[in-house]
Amino acid sequence: MHPTTEAASRPRVGERVIAAINRDPRTALHGTRNDAVLAAVLLAGAVCLALLTHEAQRPDALGWTLLVAAHVPIVWRRRRPLLVLAALFAVAAPYHAMDNNHTAVGPASYVALYTLAVTGRPLRTVVTGVAVLTVSVSVMLTVNTHQALELLRISGWVIAVLFCGIDIRYYRQYVAAIVERAERAERTREEEARRRVAEERLRVARDLHDLLAHSITLIGVQTSVAAHVLTADPERLDRTAVARALDDIADTCRTARGELRTTLEVLRAQDNAGVPDARGPLPNLGGLTDLAESARFAGAHVELSVRADDVPSAVGAAAYRIVQEALTNVVRHAGPKPSVRVEVHAGPGALRLSVTDDGTGPDPAGTPGFGLVGMRERARSVGGTLDAGPRESTDGFEVTAVLPTPAAPPTTTGTTLTSERTG
């Protein structure tokens, strides 16, 4: 790496200082090692202060021992701040009582007080500060009244250190709260993204099922028709019927290929932001006529009745897919030449549809598919309900759905299409 790049990537001094202030001292890396270095630096400073004083207050052998011992607890100041402060003052009290240099132990005492304030509760910090000042003044009064008054005069520094620690503690809590809110917001965005991905995958799965199941079923029926025409009476071959069956197969394949391409384009898209509708135009009630025509060609007698207008696009698409799957199930399971009635009527606040047939229905012992599940999911996607099951009074199967609409559409007279062409 180029030296200029390394210098640019290295954090600045100010950034390191801010990071140290924001970081909780109890969770800092190499905390004990850093505190040992700090204790050594404070001890070196204390020795210098003790040597610079006049000989009357210069420590003797016991005084030097107490001075060194007062700096040892600083190594564990992050783990047990209150115990460290108590140990330091337990050693410093006899040191001051011997009238040694009183300023030498000051820096270590300030560090211990600051650590207690920045890691403990404010009430405990204030009570401890008052106790420290009381004990210190009491000890100094027994030694030297002038030094006791001097200690009272500089007690403002002790209060300043304590309140500085409390202020930094509150600042760290504020920064931690901001970071936590940001992380929570990020988790919420990630969960929302995962939910959207899951919903999109489910939608694509439903679209693929509806498209492929319907198209493959029609192709299978049309192929069977063509094969039957070819093998029924080879000498009197109905070329027109065979050509019509093959043309219908080709049309079904083209339609399925187009819808499949649209679905795959959504899957391959990297970013749909800003695209009004990446899925292409949604199917609507206008396509029910083509569905009915396809089912008629597959051999069903279809009666279609549609009376609806100004239906929301999502509701229309859901109704289209439900009718598509219901007709696919009729062609597959209802037996030869079933009669089907499809009714789609718009009422006050809801679109009601039903698909009933008189066929044999699906085999109860067969492998269950995803058709009924997909239809119920379609209905729930727009806030509606769907019921499906055998008819109670007569043979056959019935699918009914109620899909709510935002407002009651205007009353219009739809068209009723009836045909008995068997294909």
N, C-alpha and C positions, 0 to 999 in steps of 0.2 A: 504494500500500500504506500502511496506517496506521502511524504512527511506532511505536506499541506493538508491532505485529506485527514490524516490522523489528528492534526491539531484542530481541524474544524469539528471532528466528531467528538473530541474530548470535552467534557462539560467544563464550563467556566467556573471560576472561584465563587462567584455570587450564586450560581446555580447549585454548587455543592453545599454552600452554607444554607440556602433555603431548603434543600433536601434534608440536611441534617436537622434543621429546626422542625420540619414537618414529620420526620420519622420518630416513632415511639422509641425512646432509649432502651426499653426493655426488650425490643425485638431487633435491635441493630446487630449486624454481623460483627463478629470479633469484639464484642462489647467488653469482655473481661480483659482481653489483651490491651485494648485502647485505654481502659481505666488503669491498668498497671502502668502504662506509659504516663498517663496523667498524674498518677500518684508520685512517680519518680520526678516529674517536672515540678510538681508542687513542693516536694521535699527539697529539691535543689534550690528553689526559690526561698523556702523557709530557712535553709542553712545560710544562704547569703544574707537574709535579713537579720538572722541571729548574730552573724559575724560582724555586721556593720554597726551594731549597737555598741555602746560603751561597756567596759568590762564589768561594771556593777550588775548589769542585767544579762550578761552573756551566760548561756546555760553551762552548768557543770556536767559531769559525767551522767548523773541521773537525769538532768534536764535534757541532754542530747538523746538519751534513751527514750524519754517520754515524747520528745519531738518526733523522733522517727516512728515510734509506735502510733502516734496520732495520725500518720499518713497511711498506715497499712490498711485500715478498713476501707479506704477510698477504692481499693481494687474491686470490692463487691458492692459498690454503691447502687448499681442498677437492680440487683437482686433483692437486697434487704435495706432499703433506704433508711427506714426508721431505726433499725438495729445498728446500722453504720453510724448514724448521727449520735445515738446513745453511746456507742463505744468510743467515738471520737471525743465526746465531751467528758466521758469518764476518765480518759487519759489526759485531756487538756486541763481539767480542773486542778489536779495536783501540779501540773506544769505552771499554771498561772499562780497557784498558791505559793510556789517557791519564788515568785517575783522574777521569773525569767522574762525574756523579751516577749511582750504580749502580741505583737503584730505578726510574729512568725507563723503562728497557727491560724491566723485569720483567713488566708486564701482557702485552706482545706475546709475550714468551718463553713465558709460561704458556698463551696461546691456541695457539701453535704446538705446544707439547707436548701439550695436550689434543686437538688435531685429529689428531695422529699416533696417540695412544692410542685414539681413538674410531674410527679408520678402518683401523688396521693390526693385525697379529697381536700377541697379548700378548708373545710372546718378543721380537719386534723392538722393541716398546715398552720392555720392561725393559732390553734391551741398549742402546738409544739413551739411555734415562734415565741409566744408569750412565756411559755415555760423556760425556754432557753435564755431569754433575756432576764427573767427573774432569777434563775439560778446563777447566771454569769454575774449580775450586779451584786447578788448576795455574796458570792465568793470574793469578788473584788473589794467589797466593803470590809471584809475581814483582813484583807491584805493591805490595801492602799486606798484611802478615801479619794484621793485625787484621781487615781486610775478608774475607780468606780464611776466618778462623774464624767470622765473622758469616755468611758464605755457607753454611758447614757447619751452622750453627745453624738457618738457615731452609731447609735442604734438605728438611725434612719437608714443606714446602709443595709442592715439586717432586714428591715421591713421592705426595703426596695428589692432585695434579692428574693424574698418570699413572694411578693406580688408579681415580680417578673416571671417566676416559675409558674404561678397560678395563671397568669395571662397566656403564657406559651402553652400550658396544658389546655386551656379553653380553645386556643387557636388550633391546636392539633385535633381536638375533637371536632371542630368546625370543618377542617379540611377532610377528616375521615368521614364525616357525614356527607359532604359533597361527593367524595369518591364513591361512597356506598350508594348514593342516589344515582350517580352516573352508571355504576355497575348494574344496579337494579333496572335502570332504563335500558341498558344494553341487553340484559337478559330478556327483558320484555320484548324488545325488538327481535331478538333471535327466536324467541318462542312464537312471536307473530309470524316471522318468516317461515318457520317450520310448519306452522299451522296452515299458512297459505300454500306451501308446497304440498302438504298432505291433501288439502282440499282440491288442488289442481290435479294431483295424481288420481284422486278418486273421480273427479269429473272426466278426465281423459279415459279412465278405465270404463266408466259408464258409456261414454261416447263410442269407444271401440267395440264394447259389447253390443250396444244397440245397432251400430252400423254393420259389423261383421255378422252377427247372428241373423239379422234381417236379410242381408244380401246373400249370405251362404245358403240360407233356407230357400230363398226364391230361386237361386241358381240350381239347387238340388232338385226342386220341383220341376223347373223348366227343363232340366236335363232329362228327368224321368219321362216327361211328356214327349220330348223329341225321340228318346229311345223307344217308347211305346209305339209311336207312330211308325218308326222305322221297322219294328219287328212284328207289329200286329198283322199286317198283310203286305208282304213285300211286293206282290204283283200289282197291288192297287195302292201304290205309295202316294200319299198326300204331300206333295212337295211344298205346297203353300203353307200347310200346318208346320212342317219341319222348319221352313225358312222363318216363319213367324216366331217359333220357339227359340231358334238360334239368335234372331234379332233381339228378342227380349233378354236373352242371356247376355248378349253384348251390351245392351243398354244398362242392365243391372251392374255389370262389371265396370262400365264407365262411371256410373253414378257413385259406386262404392269407392272407386279409385280417387275420384275427386274429393269426396268427404274424408277419405283416409289421408290424402295429401294435406288437406287443411289441418287435420289433427296433428300430423307429424310436424308441420311447420311450427305449431305452438311448442312442441317438445324441443325442437332444435333452436328456438329463439333464445338468445342469451340475455336480452334485456327488453322487456315489453313496456318499460316506463314511457309514458307519453303516448302510447298507442291506444286509441279509443277502444278498439275491440280486436285483439290479436287472434280471436277464434274465427273470424269471418262472420258472415251473416248467420243468425240463428234460424233454425227451422221454425215455422209457424203453422197456424191452422190452415193456411192456404195449401199446404202440402198434403193435407189429409186425403184429398182426392187422388193423388198419385199413389198413396199407400193403399187406398181401397182398390184402385185399378190393379195394382200388383197382386194383391190378395185374390182378386177375382180371376186373374190369369192363372194363379196357382190352384184354382179349383173351388174357391169358396164363393158362396152366395152372400154378397156384402150389401147391406143397406146402410147408407151413410146419411146422417142428419146433423147439420151444423147450423146453429143459430147463435152467433156471437159476433161482436164488433168491438173495436177499440180495446182489445185485450193486451195487457202489457207483454212485451217481448219475452221476458223470462217465463211468464205463465204460459204463453203460447208455445214456447219451445218445450216446456215440461209436458204439456198436454200432447204435443206431437210425438215425443219420445215414448210416452206411456201407451198411446194408441199403436205406435209402431211395434213395440214389444208385445203388446196384447195380440195384434194380428199375426205376428211371427209365431207366437205360441199356438194360435188357432191352426195355422197352416201345418205346424209340426205335430201337434198332439190331438187335434179334434177329429181326425179321421177323414175319410173321403167325402168331398162335397159338403162341408158344413155350412150352415146358415149363420151369418154373423150380423148383428145390429150394432152400429156405432152411433152414439148420440153425444153431441157436445153442445151444451146449452149454457148461455151466460145468464145468470140471475143477479139479484141484488147482492153485490159484494163478493160474489164467488162464481167461478166457472165449474160446472158440473159435467162430468163425462162418464160414460159407461160403455163397456164392450161386452156383449153377451153372445154366446154361441150355443148350439144344441149338439155339440160333438161329444165324444167319449171322454175328453179331458186327458191330462197327463197321466202316465203310469205311476201309481203310488209307489211301486217298488223300484222305479228308475232312479238314476243318480240326479239329485237336485242340482239345478243350475243357479245362475245369478239373475235370471230375468225378473222374478218377483221382488227380489231384494233391490235391484236397480230401479224398478218402478216406484217402490216405496221411497227410495232415496230421492228420486226425481220430485215426488210430491212434497217431501219434507223440505227440499231445497227452496221452495217458494212458500213454505208455511202451510202446506196442505196435508190432507190425509188420503190414504188409499186402502181399500179393502179388496181382497181377491180370494176366490174360493169357488167350490161347486155350487150350482144353483140348487135351492131347496125344493122348489116345486117340480121342476122338470130336470131332464138330463142337460148336461152342458156346464160351462164355466162362465163366471162373471167377474169383471173387473170394474170397480166404481172408484171415482176419485173426486174430491172437492178441493179446488185450488182457489184460495182467496185472491180477490182483485182489489186494488186500492179504492176504486169507486165503482158504483153501479153503471155499466155501460148503457148507452141508449138502446131502447127496444127496436130491433130490426127483424125483419122476416128473412130467414136464411133459406137455403135451397135444400131439398131432400132428394137424394140420389138413391135410386133403387135399381139393382141389376141382378139377374140370375144367370149370367154367363158363367159357364164352368171352366172355360179354358181348355 
